[in-house]
Amino acid sequence: MHNKVANISMDETVQKSCWGITLWAVIGLATVILMAYLFSV
């Protein structure tokens, strides 16, 4: 029983870190596109 609880909390942490990485990737991509747009104009 204890192992099951530990596994669930671990999975949640992994999912949160994946979302964090995805969020930063999207922000970084948006920044690059914005910079390219500003410099091309």
Secondary structure, 3 states (H helix, E strand, C coil): CHHHHHHHHHHHHHHHHHHHHHHHHHHHHHHHHHHHHHHHC
